[in-house]
Amino acid sequence: MPGPANDTLLRALRREATPYTPIWLMRQAGRYLPEYNATRARAGSFMALAKTPSLAAEVALQPLARFPLDAAIVFSDILTVPDAMGLGLSFADGEGPRLARPVSDEATIAALAVPDMGKLRYVFDAVAETRRALAGRVPLIGFAGGPFTLACYMIEGGGSSDFAAVRKMAYARPDLLDRIVDVNARAVAAYLQEQIAAGADAVMLFETWGGLLPADLWRRFALSPMRAVLARLATTDAAGVPTIVFAKGAGALQDELADCGAAGLGLDWTVDLGAARRRIGHRVALQGNLDPVVLLTEPATVARAAQSVIKAAGSSPGFIFNLGHGVLPATPPENVAALVETVHRVSKMA
């Protein structure tokens, strides 16, 4: 299958020279776009939207119709895997995700198993349909939640300010948490492999909550399972497809992340990008790391902040512009337009 006409992102992940810095945004298809809200309303719910491949492909392409982004990302959610395990995923308006049947005791944890990938066929169909609709314009990114981040939601039943129950388990019953992240690692590897088979040009692991743990527990419950996922992919037909890891709050452990087996490392906005480029930029491509709140200001401020990130990244190959987390729902679309225009223009001049 031929590669995309605009392969700037893929070349940056290989740390090859590019004519400008590629840019895509985490949560680039979302509630900040009026056309997304219209499609979601037509679908009736988030889950109906995510589980209808034609609609998922429609919203995945909406940002590219507005902005000259350098990649699309499949429209889905990180909790599709726990949902396929039978935990019952739902979204209420104005609230985050909820799992109807969280795992919290030995019996439910012992019963966990890698789900039948057929239960996730709607995701793979969305990947294939989005790939066809892109018609070779830009790469398509697939994704999954990291094994520990999935465990956080699976144990708590939803989001949390501190995931205290998860952290308590890490200390009091580490054997149970080991079991959960092991099952998740095997499930996530199979899930990403199927997305790649369906047409994803790159895949990303979102280990959003690993930074809640102290370093020793982070290595055990977050880093080691991520390495297991990437190692499994490397032994399958997915070998050679570039991978990106985003581990929010784990900036102090960049060296270990750079050696986890991923081609790219996403950084949150608290990380000194220039220092990270000097320290590990020769080993792994870096992605990031504008504070998403900057996009709530005005175009001139956005442009200045974008230039600062580009300056910090320097001119060495292997940099992808992104946010340090996802686009916020209140973001004005014109600020995203200013960001993309600035990144392309300024990086061409560098």
C-alpha positions as CSV (number, residue, x, y, z in Angstrom):
1,M,0.0,0.0,0.0
2,P,1.6,3.3,-1.0
3,G,2.3,5.9,1.6
4,P,0.6,9.3,2.0
5,A,1.5,12.1,-0.3
6,N,2.3,14.3,2.7
7,D,4.7,12.0,4.7
8,T,6.2,14.8,6.8
9,L,5.0,13.3,10.1
10,L,6.4,9.8,9.2
11,R,9.8,11.3,8.2
12,A,10.0,13.3,11.4
13,L,9.3,10.1,13.4
14,R,12.2,8.5,11.6
15,R,14.3,11.6,12.5
16,E,14.8,12.5,8.9
17,A,15.0,16.1,7.6
18,T,11.7,17.6,6.7
19,P,10.9,20.9,4.8
20,Y,8.9,22.2,7.8
21,T,7.8,21.0,11.3
22,P,4.7,18.7,10.9
23,I,1.8,19.5,13.2
24,W,-1.2,17.5,14.4
25,L,-3.2,17.9,17.7
26,M,-4.3,15.6,20.3
27,R,-8.1,15.7,20.4
28,Q,-8.1,17.6,17.1
29,A,-11.6,16.3,16.3
30,G,-13.8,17.4,19.1
31,R,-16.2,19.7,20.8
32,Y,-14.4,22.9,19.8
33,L,-15.6,22.4,16.3
34,P,-19.2,23.2,15.5
35,E,-19.4,20.7,12.8
36,Y,-18.3,18.0,15.2
37,N,-21.1,19.0,17.6
38,A,-23.6,18.8,14.7
39,T,-22.4,15.3,13.8
40,R,-22.5,14.1,17.4
41,A,-26.1,15.5,17.8
42,R,-27.0,13.6,14.6
43,A,-25.6,10.4,16.0
44,G,-27.5,10.8,19.3
45,S,-24.6,10.1,21.7
46,F,-20.8,9.8,21.8
47,M,-20.9,6.1,21.8
48,A,-23.2,6.0,18.8
49,L,-20.9,8.3,17.0
50,A,-17.8,6.3,17.9
51,K,-19.5,3.0,17.0
52,T,-20.7,4.1,13.6
53,P,-17.6,3.9,11.2
54,S,-19.0,6.3,8.6
55,L,-19.6,9.0,11.3
56,A,-16.3,8.3,13.0
57,A,-14.6,8.8,9.7
58,E,-16.6,12.0,9.0
59,V,-15.5,13.7,12.3
60,A,-11.9,12.5,11.9
61,L,-11.7,14.4,8.6
62,Q,-13.4,17.5,9.8
63,P,-10.3,19.2,11.2
64,L,-8.4,18.6,8.0
65,A,-11.2,20.4,6.1
66,R,-10.5,23.5,8.2
67,F,-6.7,23.3,8.8
68,P,-3.7,22.0,6.8
69,L,-2.8,19.5,9.4
70,D,-0.1,16.9,8.7
71,A,-2.0,13.9,10.1
72,A,-5.4,12.5,10.9
73,I,-6.2,10.5,14.0
74,V,-8.9,7.9,14.1
75,F,-11.9,9.0,16.1
76,S,-12.4,6.7,19.0
77,D,-11.8,6.5,22.8
78,I,-9.2,4.9,24.9
79,L,-11.8,2.9,26.9
80,T,-13.0,0.9,24.0
81,V,-10.8,-2.0,25.2
82,P,-12.3,-2.2,28.7
83,D,-15.7,-1.9,27.1
84,A,-14.9,-4.9,24.9
85,M,-14.0,-6.7,28.1
86,G,-17.5,-6.3,29.3
87,L,-17.1,-3.4,31.7
88,G,-19.9,-1.3,30.2
89,L,-18.7,2.0,28.9
90,S,-21.0,5.0,28.7
91,F,-20.8,8.8,28.5
92,A,-23.3,11.2,30.1
93,D,-23.6,14.7,28.7
94,G,-21.2,17.1,30.6
95,E,-19.5,14.2,32.3
96,G,-16.6,11.9,31.6
97,P,-16.6,8.2,30.8
98,R,-18.2,5.7,33.2
99,L,-17.6,2.0,33.4
100,A,-20.7,0.2,34.8
101,R,-18.8,-2.9,36.1
102,P,-15.4,-1.8,37.5
103,V,-12.9,-4.4,38.7
104,S,-11.9,-4.1,42.3
105,D,-11.7,-7.6,43.9
106,E,-9.8,-10.8,43.3
107,A,-12.7,-12.5,41.5
108,T,-13.4,-9.8,38.9
109,I,-9.7,-9.3,38.3
110,A,-9.0,-13.0,37.9
111,A,-11.9,-13.1,35.4
112,L,-10.3,-10.5,33.1
113,A,-9.2,-11.6,29.7
114,V,-8.0,-10.2,26.4
115,P,-11.3,-9.5,24.6
116,D,-12.3,-11.0,21.2
117,M,-11.0,-8.3,18.7
118,G,-14.3,-8.9,16.8
119,K,-16.0,-6.8,19.5
120,L,-13.8,-3.9,18.4
121,R,-14.5,-4.4,14.7
122,Y,-16.2,-0.9,14.6
123,V,-12.9,0.7,15.4
124,F,-11.0,-1.2,12.7
125,D,-13.8,-0.4,10.2
126,A,-13.5,3.3,11.2
127,V,-9.7,3.1,10.6
128,A,-10.3,1.6,7.2
129,E,-13.0,4.0,6.2
130,T,-11.0,7.0,7.4
131,R,-8.0,5.8,5.5
132,R,-10.1,5.5,2.3
133,A,-11.6,8.9,2.8
134,L,-8.1,10.5,3.3
135,A,-7.2,9.2,-0.2
136,G,-3.5,9.3,0.6
137,R,-3.4,12.9,1.6
138,V,-1.8,12.5,5.1
139,P,-0.9,9.7,7.5
140,L,-3.6,8.2,9.7
141,I,-2.7,7.7,13.4
142,G,-4.3,4.9,15.4
143,F,-4.2,4.8,19.2
144,A,-4.9,3.1,22.5
145,G,-4.8,3.8,26.1
146,G,-1.7,2.6,28.0
147,P,-2.1,-0.4,30.2
148,F,-1.9,1.5,33.5
149,T,-4.2,4.3,32.4
150,L,-6.8,1.7,31.4
151,A,-6.4,0.1,34.8
152,C,-7.0,3.4,36.5
153,Y,-10.5,3.7,34.9
154,M,-11.2,0.0,35.2
155,I,-10.6,0.1,39.0
156,E,-12.2,3.5,39.8
157,G,-15.1,3.1,37.3
158,G,-14.4,6.5,35.8
159,G,-12.2,9.6,36.1
160,S,-10.7,10.7,39.4
161,S,-8.8,13.6,40.8
162,D,-6.2,11.3,42.4
163,F,-7.0,7.7,41.5
164,A,-6.5,6.9,45.2
165,A,-8.0,3.4,44.9
166,V,-5.6,2.5,42.1
167,R,-2.6,3.8,44.0
168,K,-3.7,2.0,47.2
169,M,-3.8,-1.3,45.2
170,A,-0.3,-0.6,43.9
171,Y,0.9,-0.6,47.5
172,A,-1.4,-3.1,49.2
173,R,-2.1,-5.6,46.5
174,P,0.5,-5.1,43.7
175,D,-0.2,-8.7,42.5
176,L,-3.7,-7.6,41.5
177,L,-2.5,-4.5,39.7
178,D,0.2,-6.6,37.9
179,R,-2.6,-8.9,36.7
180,I,-4.7,-6.1,35.3
181,V,-1.9,-4.3,33.5
182,D,-0.6,-7.6,32.1
183,V,-4.0,-8.4,30.6
184,N,-4.3,-4.8,29.3
185,A,-0.8,-5.0,27.7
186,R,-1.8,-8.1,25.7
187,A,-5.1,-6.6,24.8
188,V,-3.6,-3.3,23.7
189,A,-0.9,-5.0,21.6
190,A,-3.6,-7.0,19.8
191,Y,-5.8,-3.9,19.4
192,L,-3.0,-1.8,17.9
193,Q,-2.0,-4.6,15.6
194,E,-5.5,-4.8,14.2
195,Q,-5.6,-1.0,13.7
196,I,-2.4,-1.2,11.7
197,A,-3.8,-4.1,9.6
198,A,-6.8,-1.9,8.9
199,G,-4.6,1.0,7.6
200,A,-3.1,3.0,10.4
201,D,0.2,4.5,9.3
202,A,1.4,5.1,12.9
203,V,0.0,4.3,16.4
204,M,0.1,6.1,19.7
205,L,-0.1,4.9,23.3
206,F,-1.7,7.4,25.7
207,E,-0.3,6.6,29.2
208,T,-2.0,9.6,30.7
209,W,-2.0,8.7,34.4
210,G,1.3,7.0,34.8
211,G,2.8,10.2,36.3
212,L,0.7,9.7,39.4
213,L,3.0,7.0,40.6
214,P,6.4,7.3,42.3
215,A,9.3,6.3,40.1
216,D,9.6,2.7,41.2
217,L,5.9,1.9,40.8
218,W,5.8,3.8,37.5
219,R,8.5,1.5,36.1
220,R,6.6,-1.6,37.3
221,F,3.0,-0.7,36.4
222,A,3.3,1.8,33.5
223,L,6.7,1.6,31.8
224,S,7.1,-2.2,31.8
225,P,3.7,-2.8,30.3
226,M,4.2,-0.2,27.7
227,R,7.5,-1.9,26.8
228,A,5.6,-5.2,26.5
229,V,3.1,-3.7,24.1
230,L,5.8,-2.2,21.9
231,A,7.8,-5.5,22.0
232,R,4.8,-7.5,20.9
233,L,4.2,-5.1,18.0
234,A,7.8,-5.5,16.9
235,T,7.4,-9.2,16.5
236,T,4.3,-9.0,14.3
237,D,3.3,-7.8,10.9
238,A,3.1,-4.3,12.6
239,A,6.9,-4.2,12.9
240,G,8.2,-1.1,11.2
241,V,5.1,1.0,11.8
242,P,6.2,3.9,13.9
243,T,4.9,4.2,17.5
244,I,4.5,7.3,19.7
245,V,4.2,7.1,23.5
246,F,2.7,10.0,25.5
247,A,3.2,9.7,29.3
248,K,1.8,12.8,30.9
249,G,3.5,13.8,34.1
250,A,6.5,11.5,33.6
251,G,8.9,14.2,32.3
252,A,11.5,13.4,35.0
253,L,11.8,9.9,33.5
254,Q,12.5,10.9,29.9
255,D,15.7,8.8,29.6
256,E,13.8,5.6,30.3
257,L,10.9,6.5,28.1
258,A,13.3,7.2,25.2
259,D,14.5,3.6,25.5
260,C,11.0,2.0,25.7
261,G,11.0,1.0,22.0
262,A,8.8,3.9,20.6
263,A,9.9,6.0,17.6
264,G,8.4,9.1,19.2
265,L,7.9,10.5,22.7
266,G,5.1,13.0,23.4
267,L,5.9,15.6,26.1
268,D,3.5,17.5,28.2
269,W,3.8,21.3,28.6
270,T,5.7,21.1,31.9
271,V,8.8,19.6,30.2
272,D,11.7,21.8,29.1
273,L,11.6,21.0,25.4
274,G,15.0,22.4,24.5
275,A,16.6,20.4,27.3
276,A,14.8,17.3,26.2
277,R,15.9,17.7,22.6
278,R,19.5,18.1,23.7
279,R,19.3,15.1,26.1
280,I,17.4,12.5,24.1
281,G,16.6,14.0,20.7
282,H,19.3,11.9,19.1
283,R,17.6,8.7,20.3
284,V,13.9,9.4,19.7
285,A,11.7,11.9,17.9
286,L,9.9,14.3,20.2
287,Q,6.4,15.6,20.0
288,G,4.8,18.5,21.8
289,N,4.4,20.5,23.8
290,L,2.3,23.8,23.8
291,D,0.1,24.3,26.8
292,P,-3.5,23.8,25.5
293,V,-4.6,26.8,27.5
294,V,-2.7,29.0,25.1
295,L,-5.3,28.2,22.5
296,L,-7.9,29.9,24.8
297,T,-6.3,33.3,24.3
298,E,-6.1,35.1,20.9
299,P,-4.3,34.5,17.6
300,A,-1.4,36.9,18.3
301,T,-0.6,35.2,21.6
302,V,-1.0,31.8,20.0
303,A,1.5,32.7,17.3
304,R,4.1,34.0,19.9
305,A,3.8,30.9,22.0
306,A,4.1,28.6,18.9
307,Q,7.3,30.4,17.9
308,S,8.7,29.9,21.4
309,V,8.1,26.1,21.1
310,I,9.7,26.0,17.6
311,K,12.7,27.9,18.9
312,A,13.1,25.5,21.8
313,A,12.9,22.5,19.5
314,G,15.7,23.8,17.3
315,S,16.4,22.7,13.8
316,S,17.6,19.2,14.3
317,P,15.4,16.5,12.6
318,G,12.9,14.6,14.6
319,F,10.3,17.1,16.0
320,I,6.5,17.1,15.7
321,F,4.5,20.0,16.9
322,N,1.6,19.2,19.1
323,L,0.0,20.2,22.4
324,G,1.0,19.0,25.8
325,H,-2.4,17.5,26.1
326,G,-5.7,17.6,24.1
327,V,-7.5,20.5,22.6
328,L,-9.9,22.0,25.2
329,P,-13.6,22.2,24.2
330,A,-13.7,26.1,24.6
331,T,-10.9,26.6,22.1
332,P,-11.8,29.0,19.3
333,P,-11.2,27.4,15.9
334,E,-9.5,30.6,14.6
335,N,-6.8,30.1,17.2
336,V,-6.1,26.6,15.9
337,A,-5.9,28.1,12.4
338,A,-3.4,30.6,13.7
339,L,-1.3,27.9,15.4
340,V,-1.1,25.7,12.3
341,E,-0.2,28.6,10.0
342,T,2.5,29.8,12.4
343,V,4.1,26.4,12.8
344,H,4.3,25.9,9.1
345,R,5.5,29.4,8.2
346,V,8.0,29.8,11.0
347,S,9.5,26.3,10.7
348,K,10.0,26.8,6.9
349,M,12.0,29.9,7.7
350,A,14.2,28.2,10.3
